[in-house]
């Protein structure tokens, strides 16, 4: 697999330069930089990157709206969007994830973590630590949203797949799921892939959000409920 191609959107020149240098040192090409959301959308359409590192608070158009515009439609060539933030529990981060972002990074991420994260999301994985997933969604999941807003048909899932989805929403990794369900990790990965495919979800971040918005799980509820 070729090296990921990246767009960096951040209104701080120092952040852009620092991230570019780190990524370039590992052979990852930064194909464009943007200082606001408008430029980010234009850069993505022009360069078709694999990954977008997106700040939220930017002039003219913020990263949230830019993420929505970039991920609108069903094109298989859509990039993965990773939100950059200085806050690990910012309500805007939840909104960005709901809009389709694949995860978030704190701006004080180490060089090793930055490089690994870009490669991880390019490979299709979500970029959220299980503990952060629980805290983030527990805090910001919209409990007043009617289940009907989650338009995907959960009835297509088998009982086992529904069980796996519930555990994912509680922040378990594939290894933890395998141990709890007495399955191999390969079998768990198969279940996860089928869940995402049946529900038309991008990744497990979207699966977590769907589980909360449909009421499968909720803030304060335990796995046995």
RAMO-V594092 format. One line per field, one symbol per residue. psi: psi as a letter, one per 20 degrees, with the letter a starting at -180 (. if undefined). A space follows every 50 residues. Layout:
psi: ???
This chain:
psi: prqqpqppopiohhggggggggghijjppoiqqqirhghggghghhimrh qpooqgoqrgprhghhgghhjprkpijqrpppppqipilphhgghhghii qjaqqqikqqgghgghgghghhijqqmpqghhgggghhhipnijpqhhhn iqoiiiqrhghhgggghghjjqrhghggghjlrqhhhghggghhggghik qgaighgggghgiijgrrpiqrhi.
